[in-house]
């Protein structure tokens, strides 16, 4: 573990760097150890666990991560605006105290979103609503708020991607009109990118030797 930490240069995408260091050094480090080290360096396990494991990931308060396979009938898209925002600044917008009923509702919807994305229950896009993090952040991101509203009105699941201002949308895989609908709603200066689930996570491939 110490060898991997020394090889990390203190910047960039921590999990991929650590995964590369694991491959180059041959040090036997489990995925969970990789997540733990990335969390120490980044301050939390959420992004590290998702990057290392792929799929749908829930990171507990101790950093223990659980992975679920995304259902194949749904696909993610992202709407990327030209504007950028500071993650640390948008984190600071979240209130330190939230009404109990708001937290209970958020927990219930989070469970339903995970169950729907993993195929354990029917997908219900109306459950993809966050009343804790999003409202204060969307006050500073009117264009993201407009796209979120348009996507939800059209029947898609949508939320801010991370701290924003990028918007994540979940659509049925067979929906061939979703990209155009989102482009029309977002405007010409936004990029709408259809994606596929990363089911493998962080991995390293051995370079192919040159024949020459």
C-alpha positions in Angstrom: 0.0 0.0 0.0 2.8 2.4 0.9 4.4 1.8 -2.5 1.2 2.8 -4.3 0.9 5.9 -2.2 4.4 7.0 -3.0 3.7 6.5 -6.7 0.6 8.7 -6.6 1.6 12.2 -7.6 -1.1 14.1 -5.7 -3.2 15.1 -8.6 -5.5 13.9 -11.4 -7.9 11.0 -11.1 -6.7 9.1 -8.1 -8.3 5.6 -8.6 -7.0 5.1 -12.1 -3.5 6.2 -11.0 -3.5 3.8 -8.1 -4.8 1.0 -10.3 -2.0 1.7 -12.7 0.5 1.7 -9.9 -0.9 -1.7 -8.7 -0.3 -3.2 -12.1 3.2 -1.7 -12.6 4.5 -2.7 -9.2 2.8 -6.1 -9.0 1.9 -5.3 -5.4 -1.0 -7.5 -4.2 -3.7 -5.0 -3.3 -7.4 -5.8 -3.2 -10.0 -3.5 -4.8 -11.2 -2.6 -1.3 -7.7 -1.6 -0.2 -7.4 0.5 -3.4 -10.7 2.2 -2.5 -9.6 2.8 1.1 -6.3 4.4 -0.1 -8.0 6.5 -2.7 -10.6 7.6 0.0 -7.7 8.6 2.3 -6.2 10.7 -0.4 -9.5 12.3 -1.7 -11.4 12.5 1.6 -14.3 10.2 0.8 -15.0 6.8 -0.8 -17.9 7.7 -3.1 -16.0 8.5 -6.3 -13.2 6.1 -5.6 -15.5 3.1 -5.1 -17.4 3.8 -8.3 -14.2 4.2 -10.3 -12.6 1.1 -9.0 -15.6 -1.3 -9.1 -17.7 0.0 -12.0 -21.4 -0.6 -12.1 -23.7 0.8 -9.4 -21.9 1.3 -6.2 -22.9 2.3 -2.7 -20.2 3.3 -0.3 -21.0 3.0 3.4 -19.8 5.5 6.1 -16.8 3.3 6.8 -15.8 3.2 3.1 -17.0 -0.4 2.6 -18.4 -0.5 -0.9 -21.1 -2.7 -2.4 -21.5 -3.1 -6.2 -24.7 -3.9 -8.2 -25.1 -4.6 -11.9 -27.1 -2.0 -13.8 -30.1 -3.3 -15.7 -29.6 -3.5 -19.4 -32.9 -1.8 -20.4 -31.7 1.6 -19.1 -28.9 3.8 -20.2 -27.3 7.0 -18.9 -26.7 10.3 -20.7 -25.1 13.5 -19.6 -25.8 17.1 -20.5 -22.6 19.1 -20.2 -22.9 22.9 -20.2 -20.1 25.3 -21.2 -19.9 26.7 -17.7 -17.9 25.1 -14.9 -18.3 25.3 -11.2 -16.1 24.8 -8.1 -16.9 21.5 -6.4 -15.8 22.8 -3.1 -18.0 25.9 -3.5 -21.1 23.9 -4.4 -20.5 21.5 -1.5 -20.6 24.5 0.7 -24.1 25.4 -0.5 -25.6 22.3 1.1 -27.2 23.2 4.5 -25.7 21.6 7.6 -29.2 20.9 9.1 -32.1 19.3 7.1 -35.6 18.5 8.4 -36.1 14.9 9.4 -38.9 14.4 6.9 -36.8 15.6 4.1 -34.0 13.1 4.9 -36.5 10.3 5.3 -38.0 11.0 1.9 -34.6 11.2 0.3 -33.5 7.9 1.8 -36.7 6.2 0.6 -36.3 7.5 -3.0 -32.6 6.6 -3.0 -33.4 3.0 -2.2 -36.0 2.9 -5.0 -33.6 4.5 -7.5 -30.9 1.9 -6.7 -33.5 -0.9 -6.9 -34.8 0.3 -10.2 -31.4 0.8 -11.8 -30.3 -2.7 -10.6 -33.5 -4.3 -12.0 -34.8 -5.4 -8.5 -38.0 -3.5 -9.1 -39.7 -1.6 -12.0 -37.9 1.6 -12.9 -39.8 4.7 -11.7 -38.1 7.9 -13.0 -40.1 10.1 -10.6 -38.1 8.7 -7.6 -34.9 10.3 -8.9 -35.4 13.6 -7.0 -33.0 14.9 -4.4 -34.4 17.5 -1.9 -31.1 17.9 0.1 -28.2 18.7 -2.2 -29.9 19.9 -5.4 -32.2 22.8 -4.4 -29.4 25.1 -3.1 -27.1 24.2 -5.9 -29.7 24.7 -8.7 -30.2 28.2 -7.4 -26.8 29.0 -8.8 -27.2 26.9 -11.9 -30.3 28.1 -13.8 -29.5 26.4 -17.0 -29.0 23.0 -15.3 -32.2 23.6 -13.4 -34.1 24.2 -16.7 -32.7 21.0 -18.3 -33.5 19.0 -15.2 -37.1 20.3 -15.2 -37.5 19.6 -18.9 -36.1 16.0 -18.6 -38.3 15.2 -15.7 -41.3 16.7 -17.4 -40.6 14.4 -20.4 -40.6 11.4 -18.1 -36.9 10.8 -17.7 -35.0 10.3 -14.4 -32.6 13.1 -14.0 -30.3 14.7 -11.4 -27.2 16.7 -11.1 -24.1 14.7 -11.8 -22.0 15.0 -8.7 -22.0 18.7 -7.6 -23.0 19.9 -11.0 -23.5 21.7 -13.3 -23.5 18.6 -15.6 -26.9 16.8 -15.6 -27.3 13.0 -15.6 -30.3 11.6 -17.3 -31.6 8.0 -17.3 -33.6 6.8 -20.3 -34.9 3.5 -21.7 -32.3 1.9 -23.9 -34.8 1.7 -26.8 -35.6 5.4 -26.6 -34.2 6.7 -29.9 -35.5 10.3 -29.4 -33.9 11.1 -26.0 -30.7 12.8 -27.4 -32.6 15.2 -29.7 -35.2 16.0 -26.9 -32.4 16.9 -24.5 -30.6 18.9 -27.1 -33.7 20.9 -27.9 -34.3 21.5 -24.2 -30.7 22.4 -23.3 -29.7 24.6 -26.2 -26.9 24.7 -28.7 -24.1 25.5 -26.3 -24.7 22.2 -24.3 -23.1 18.8 -25.2 -25.5 15.9 -24.9 -23.5 12.6 -24.6 -25.1 9.2 -24.6 -23.1 6.8 -22.5 -22.9 3.1 -21.5 -22.5 1.8 -18.0 -18.9 1.0 -17.1 -19.3 -2.5 -15.9 -15.6 -3.3 -15.4 -14.2 -0.4 -13.3 -10.6 0.5 -13.0 -8.4 -1.9 -14.9 -5.0 -2.0 -16.6 -4.0 -3.7 -19.8 -0.6 -4.9 -20.6 1.0 -3.0 -23.5 1.3 -4.9 -26.7 5.0 -5.5 -27.6 6.1 -3.9 -30.9 7.1 -6.3 -33.7 9.7 -3.9 -35.0 
